[in-house]
Amino acid sequence: SLQGLTSAKLAGHPKDVPLIVSTLMRHETKVCVLNFKLQRMCEDQSIVESKDLFEFHAGFKRMISRPIFSEHNMHSSNHRRLRFVNQDIHSVATIYGQVQFGSVQVIMFRKQGVNELNIISTGSLLSVDAKRINLKRILLTGYPLKINRRKAVVRYMFFNPKDVNYFKPVDLFTKKGLRGNILKALGTHGAMKCVFNDGIQHNDTVCLPLYKRVYPKWIPPTWMMNVSGYEASVDLSPFDRKKKEKSVPEQKVPEAKAVEEKVTEQKMTDQLILSLKID
């Protein structure tokens, strides 16, 4: 006999769907960061973007989440976040979910219709590690204004001398392969004096890389087994909310329309009376 499993619950289970009963190891009901190593299917040509809605089948568990994708770098502890996942690379999907042990086989789906799932990627569980560092890379660009051999005055990267002094320890590089550093701020509009390892040209672009640690989205229905009612229960992200507002046009109430028409008519009569008085 199983505790908590009554005949009433079994009667409500669909007959055409298999019922899986399994024991769990210690801590398998706790939530942690799951990292899945995935390879995209060759047949799928759709765009796979970070924080899109996907369904994961890991063993007998089903999880719906919005993962962030990163590079599978075995020689470093820092991994660059991928905005889009290409066909020819191995990527790592990071989500919040219940702890799992062993090399669990994983299939990632995308929901297309009401009951239709499209296979996007296949792979296995890489690790259950909350210390994995996923970094988002941002490039600040500037353009040389005055050049004197290896030194140049760069503008349009910053617009405040305080920002120049704050990012002074960060190394610079150019699109043509030069390396450099910030020497000092010039003026009050964010211009700066920089030095490079070789002569720089006017058609080159100076870049300053910045990195920020990113985390997966916190979605409780992922580990609450509420897969069917996910769309209704989870809060939409600001990006999804904007898309939803654009897709559904605003419909005005007839009473509000009438009030608005009366206000416009009153404004037009007031303007007409004012113009007659002036004449």
C-alpha positions as CSV (number, residue, x, y, z in Angstrom):
1,S,0.0,0.0,0.0
2,L,1.2,3.6,-0.8
3,Q,0.6,6.4,1.6
4,G,-1.6,9.2,0.2
5,L,-2.7,7.1,-2.9
6,T,-6.4,6.5,-2.5
7,S,-8.9,4.8,-4.9
8,A,-10.5,8.1,-5.5
9,K,-7.3,9.5,-7.0
10,L,-6.8,6.4,-9.1
11,A,-10.4,6.7,-10.5
12,G,-9.7,10.2,-11.7
13,H,-6.6,9.2,-13.7
14,P,-7.1,8.8,-17.5
15,K,-7.2,5.1,-18.6
16,D,-5.2,5.7,-21.8
17,V,-2.3,7.4,-19.9
18,P,0.2,5.2,-18.1
19,L,0.6,5.7,-14.3
20,I,4.2,5.7,-13.2
21,V,5.1,5.0,-9.6
22,S,8.7,5.4,-8.5
23,T,10.7,5.8,-5.4
24,L,12.9,8.9,-5.0
25,M,16.3,9.2,-3.4
26,R,17.1,11.5,-0.6
27,H,17.0,15.3,-1.6
28,E,15.3,14.5,-4.9
29,T,12.3,16.6,-3.9
30,K,14.5,19.7,-3.3
31,V,15.0,22.4,-5.9
32,C,18.4,23.2,-7.3
33,V,20.0,24.4,-10.6
34,L,19.9,21.7,-13.3
35,N,22.4,21.9,-16.2
36,F,21.5,19.8,-19.3
37,K,24.0,19.1,-22.1
38,L,22.0,19.3,-25.3
39,Q,22.6,18.8,-29.1
40,R,20.0,20.2,-31.5
41,M,18.2,18.0,-33.9
42,C,19.1,18.3,-37.6
43,E,15.5,18.2,-38.7
44,D,14.5,21.2,-36.7
45,Q,15.2,24.5,-38.4
46,S,13.4,26.8,-36.0
47,I,15.0,29.6,-33.9
48,V,15.9,28.6,-30.4
49,E,16.4,31.6,-28.1
50,S,17.2,31.8,-24.4
51,K,14.2,32.2,-22.0
52,D,11.8,30.8,-24.6
53,L,9.2,28.3,-23.3
54,F,10.3,24.6,-23.6
55,E,9.2,21.3,-22.1
56,F,11.9,18.9,-20.7
57,H,11.4,15.2,-20.4
58,A,14.1,14.0,-18.0
59,G,13.6,10.3,-17.2
60,F,10.0,10.0,-16.1
61,K,9.8,13.7,-15.0
62,R,8.2,16.4,-17.1
63,M,9.2,20.0,-16.6
64,I,8.1,23.2,-18.4
65,S,10.6,26.1,-18.0
66,R,12.4,29.0,-19.7
67,P,16.1,28.0,-19.7
68,I,19.1,30.1,-20.4
69,F,21.7,28.6,-22.8
70,S,25.4,28.8,-22.5
71,E,28.6,27.4,-24.0
72,H,29.9,24.0,-23.0
73,N,33.4,25.0,-22.0
74,M,35.3,22.2,-20.3
75,H,38.5,24.3,-19.7
76,S,37.0,27.2,-17.7
77,S,34.6,27.8,-14.9
78,N,33.0,30.8,-16.7
79,H,30.6,30.1,-19.5
80,R,29.3,32.7,-22.0
81,R,25.6,32.9,-22.4
82,L,24.2,32.1,-25.8
83,R,21.3,34.2,-27.0
84,F,20.6,31.8,-29.8
85,V,21.5,28.1,-30.2
86,N,23.0,27.0,-33.5
87,Q,22.8,23.6,-35.0
88,D,26.5,22.7,-35.0
89,I,27.4,23.2,-31.3
90,H,26.8,21.5,-28.0
91,S,25.0,23.9,-25.5
92,V,24.0,23.7,-21.9
93,A,20.5,24.6,-20.8
94,T,20.2,25.8,-17.2
95,I,16.9,25.7,-15.3
96,Y,15.6,25.5,-11.7
97,G,14.2,22.0,-11.0
98,Q,14.1,19.1,-8.7
99,V,17.4,17.4,-7.9
100,Q,18.2,14.3,-10.1
101,F,21.1,11.9,-9.9
102,G,23.0,10.0,-12.6
103,S,23.2,10.6,-16.3
104,V,19.5,11.0,-17.0
105,Q,18.5,11.2,-20.7
106,V,16.8,14.4,-21.6
107,I,14.6,15.5,-24.5
108,M,13.6,19.1,-25.0
109,F,10.3,19.9,-26.7
110,R,8.5,23.0,-27.9
111,K,4.8,23.1,-27.8
112,Q,3.2,24.0,-31.1
113,G,-0.5,23.1,-30.9
114,V,-2.8,22.0,-28.2
115,N,-1.4,18.4,-27.9
116,E,1.5,18.7,-30.4
117,L,5.2,18.7,-29.3
118,N,8.1,19.3,-31.6
119,I,11.5,17.8,-30.6
120,I,14.2,20.5,-30.4
121,S,17.2,18.9,-28.7
122,T,18.3,15.7,-27.1
123,G,21.0,15.1,-24.4
124,S,21.7,14.2,-20.8
125,L,22.0,15.7,-17.4
126,L,25.4,17.4,-17.1
127,S,25.4,18.4,-13.4
128,V,23.3,19.6,-10.5
129,D,25.4,22.7,-9.7
130,A,24.3,26.1,-8.5
131,K,27.8,27.4,-8.7
132,R,28.0,27.3,-12.5
133,I,28.7,30.8,-13.7
134,N,26.9,31.9,-16.8
135,L,28.1,35.3,-18.1
136,K,26.3,37.8,-20.4
137,R,28.7,39.8,-22.6
138,I,28.1,43.4,-23.5
139,L,30.4,45.5,-25.7
140,L,30.8,49.3,-25.4
141,T,32.2,50.9,-28.5
142,G,34.0,54.1,-29.2
143,Y,35.7,55.8,-32.2
144,P,39.1,57.5,-32.4
145,L,39.0,61.3,-32.9
146,K,42.7,62.3,-32.8
147,I,45.5,59.9,-33.4
148,N,49.2,60.3,-32.6
149,R,51.0,57.0,-33.4
150,R,50.0,54.5,-30.7
151,K,47.9,57.1,-28.7
152,A,44.4,58.2,-29.6
153,V,41.5,60.3,-28.2
154,V,38.4,58.1,-28.2
155,R,34.9,59.5,-27.9
156,Y,31.3,58.2,-27.8
157,M,32.1,55.3,-25.5
158,F,31.3,57.3,-22.4
159,F,29.6,60.6,-21.8
160,N,30.8,61.3,-18.2
161,P,34.4,61.6,-16.9
162,K,33.3,59.6,-13.8
163,D,32.5,56.6,-16.0
164,V,35.9,56.8,-17.7
165,N,37.7,56.7,-14.3
166,Y,35.5,53.9,-13.1
167,F,36.3,51.6,-16.1
168,K,39.9,52.7,-16.4
169,P,41.3,49.2,-15.2
170,V,39.5,47.3,-17.9
171,D,41.5,46.4,-21.0
172,L,40.5,47.6,-24.5
173,F,40.7,46.0,-27.9
174,T,39.8,47.0,-31.4
175,K,38.1,45.2,-34.3
176,K,41.4,45.0,-36.1
177,G,43.2,43.1,-33.3
178,L,44.9,45.8,-31.3
179,R,45.1,45.9,-27.5
180,G,45.1,48.9,-25.3
181,N,44.3,50.7,-22.0
182,I,42.7,53.9,-20.9
183,L,45.2,56.6,-19.7
184,K,42.9,59.4,-18.5
185,A,39.7,61.3,-19.1
186,L,39.6,64.4,-21.2
187,G,37.1,67.2,-20.8
188,T,33.6,66.9,-19.4
189,H,31.8,65.0,-22.2
190,G,33.4,61.5,-21.7
191,A,36.3,61.7,-24.1
192,M,39.4,59.7,-23.1
193,K,43.0,59.3,-24.0
194,C,44.0,55.7,-24.8
195,V,47.3,53.9,-25.7
196,F,47.5,50.8,-27.9
197,N,50.2,48.2,-28.7
198,D,50.5,49.5,-32.3
199,G,49.4,52.3,-34.5
200,I,45.6,52.7,-34.7
201,Q,43.7,53.9,-37.8
202,H,40.7,56.2,-38.1
203,N,38.4,53.5,-39.5
204,D,39.0,51.2,-36.5
205,T,36.5,50.7,-33.6
206,V,37.5,50.6,-29.9
207,C,35.7,48.0,-27.8
208,L,35.4,47.5,-24.1
209,P,33.9,44.2,-22.9
210,L,31.7,44.0,-19.8
211,Y,30.4,40.8,-18.2
212,K,27.4,40.2,-16.0
213,R,26.3,37.0,-14.3
214,V,22.8,35.8,-15.4
215,Y,20.4,33.3,-13.8
216,P,17.6,31.2,-15.1
217,K,14.0,32.2,-14.6
218,W,12.4,31.2,-11.3
219,I,9.2,29.3,-12.3
220,P,7.6,27.3,-9.4
221,P,5.3,25.2,-11.8
222,T,8.5,23.5,-13.1
223,W,8.8,21.4,-9.9
224,M,5.1,21.5,-8.8
225,M,4.1,19.1,-11.6
226,N,1.6,21.7,-12.9
227,V,2.4,21.3,-16.5
228,S,-1.1,21.5,-18.0
229,G,-2.0,24.8,-16.2
230,Y,1.3,26.5,-16.7
231,E,0.2,29.2,-19.0
232,A,-2.6,30.3,-16.7
233,S,-0.6,30.1,-13.5
234,V,2.8,31.6,-14.3
235,D,3.3,35.3,-14.5
236,L,4.2,36.6,-18.0
237,S,7.6,38.2,-18.4
238,P,7.6,41.9,-19.5
239,F,8.5,41.0,-23.0
240,D,5.7,38.4,-23.3
241,R,3.3,40.9,-21.7
242,K,4.1,43.5,-24.4
243,K,3.6,41.0,-27.2
244,K,0.3,40.0,-25.7
245,E,-0.9,43.6,-25.4
246,K,0.1,44.2,-29.1
247,S,-1.6,41.1,-30.3
248,V,-4.9,41.9,-28.6
249,P,-6.3,45.3,-29.7
250,E,-7.9,47.4,-27.0
251,Q,-11.7,47.5,-27.3
252,K,-13.4,50.6,-25.9
253,V,-16.7,50.3,-24.0
254,P,-19.6,52.1,-25.8
255,E,-20.3,54.3,-22.7
256,A,-16.6,55.4,-22.7
257,K,-16.8,56.2,-26.4
258,A,-19.9,58.4,-25.9
259,V,-18.2,60.3,-23.0
260,E,-15.1,60.8,-25.2
261,E,-17.2,62.2,-28.0
262,K,-19.0,64.6,-25.7
263,V,-15.6,65.9,-24.3
264,T,-14.3,66.5,-27.9
265,E,-17.5,68.3,-28.9
266,Q,-17.2,70.5,-25.7
267,K,-13.6,71.4,-26.5
268,M,-14.5,72.4,-30.1
269,T,-17.4,74.6,-28.9
270,D,-15.1,76.3,-26.3
271,Q,-12.5,77.0,-29.0
272,L,-15.1,78.4,-31.3
273,I,-16.5,80.7,-28.6
274,L,-13.0,81.9,-27.8
275,S,-12.2,82.7,-31.4
276,L,-15.5,84.7,-31.7
277,K,-14.7,86.7,-28.6
278,I,-11.2,87.6,-30.0
279,D,-12.7,88.8,-33.3
